[in-house]
Amino acid sequence: MNVHEIDVDIICPACSRKALLSATCEITGYMFRPKKIIGKASCIHCGYSHPKLTVVNADFYYQFPVGDRMFYARNRENLQELLKFFKEEKKWDDPAFDFPKTFYVHRDEIVKKIESLL
């Protein structure tokens, strides 16, 4: 198991701006597949704080639709890694760790959207 301490940029439940969730989670390469994450949340904008907030992908700050799927990034650093991955036209060899086919079909759209977020 590949467990790491991670920081996830989330949408603040109180003010809807960017907040931080610090948690322990399993990560496989670029992929991040937990159904939910429990961690300590804090927002510098409104002062929101929660010691054990549960979040799901829909709570991620960095997200956008791609075809019929949603694209998520944990934080700005992860967004930069994903930009490099899609710009260099990489692909995973192992289907268990690969992105949905839709992401490769819309590779240019993903690159443009990530660049606009950075």
Buried (B, 14 or more C-beta within 10 A) or exposed (E): EEEEEBBBBBBBBBEEEBBBBEBEBEBEEBEBEEEEBBBEBBBEEEEBEBEEBEBEBEBBBBBBEBEEEEBBBBBBEBBEBBBEBBBEEEEBEEEEEBBBEBBBEBBEBBBEBBEEBE
